[in-house]
Amino acid sequence: MPEFIRPRRRVLAGGIAAVLLTATATATAAAITAPATAAAIAASATTALSSQPGLAQVPAQYRALPVESAVYTLGDAAFEVPGFHTEGDSGPLAKIELTGVVHYPKNLGRGRQPVVLISHGLWETCADREADRAEKKASADLAQTTDPAEQARLEAIIAKSFKALNAWPCAAGTPAMPSYRGYDYLGKALAAQGIITISISANGVNAGEGGQIQDEARAALINKHLSLWQRLSTKGDGPLAHALKGAQRFKGHADLTNVGLSGHSRGGRGMAFQAADVHQAQWPAGASVKAILPLAAVEHYSPDDEPNTPEHTPYRVTNIPVGIIAGSCDGATDGRRFDFYDQKNKAPLYQWYALGANHNFFNTQWSPASGQVRSYDDAVLSNTNPPPAPGYCRDSAEPIKDDKQLTEGQQHAVFLMYASAFYRRHLLDDRSVDPLLTGRIKPLPAIEVRTDLP
């Protein structure tokens, strides 16, 4: 259920390649690597974008540490947010799960490692294949009939299917949509560099009411997970001590004072709400966000074109480094948020605009190769007549043109490289990645870069 917004305008930007980071991770997260040469980065870039990279195809130096993963859950109805309902003010409070997956270095060493938390966006909540099939068939049949009675029958099927696909908790026997597992490739890559990476499920939020209150709920859910991890890391107890296998290994090792956030789609908007200057006092005690990465994030709720109006305040981040990733063939939203953050920022700001990237391929569960319910290539939503040539997608920025579409694997490579470099710079103080982040290294023209480095 992506969100559509106004047409895009092309920005003036420098070109930079979508490449994979080549800095070597060492046994501790605090280690700073030697600067990679432009030639080495260019070589990795060419390999990454010409292949279909999974973790096994990421360059060896990018996978320096053995990685393990673990899933935890406190239940599908373990959390509520005051004021956030299932169907507006008249409905009951929405039930929200406390579920996540953590990717971490197998050997956490003796020190404390930075933490990255990932939040997915708005999507169906239940992987109900029968409802999916019924909805698709009814929609196709509805397009072919003019009979009022038949139209009413088909519309009822569509409504019933929609309800089943977007319920929370899901019906007995129907699996929850694992949107939070769609970034495992990033979590494992960051963990291989010494960064504990947690991706959280937000199906209960997606099943609730919309508007700014949904962003408040996403922010509250992020804070709740940070609080759980802070308790586990500092005291070794709390709910995660019982819900997470091998939880004691994290005691004294997860550094919640050095947190990076990444939010995709509506998750990016909720992340901005959580990190906004006016909401930082609500962060859990002992937790501090040091970098945020909006990934194809949707437009902030109800902002206008005047940055000083109150509508902007709940999302305005001025004192935390921001790295923005967006795609030219995104059929859901224009994820470029540079101009909004650039109005007031006092910390480094970057934007990487990936030519040929769509919205859904950043999440493997939303991508067709997964075979998951409701997965699809959203780039086709921008392919107006005449359609682009095979292998290309319509860039609706001005002037309108066609870009060679990135494959799912190539799009993962873009996210892996820039997210890793961004977090290495602002969580590990690895300055060797600066030429990559700022566009001074340009081995391929697949990425347009804008920066504001006060």
Helices and strands as residue ranges (DSSP letters): E 14-16, H 38-50, G 55-57, G 60-63, E 67-73, E 99-105, E 113-119, H 129-142, H 148-165, G 179-183, H 184-191, E 196-200, H 203-206, H 212-235, H 239-243, G 247-250, E 254-264, H 266-275, G 277-282, E 289-295, G 310-315, E 322-327, H 338-342, E 349-354, G 360-362, G 364-366, G 368-370, G 378-382, E 392-395, E 401-404, H 408-427, G 431-433, H 434-438, E 447-452
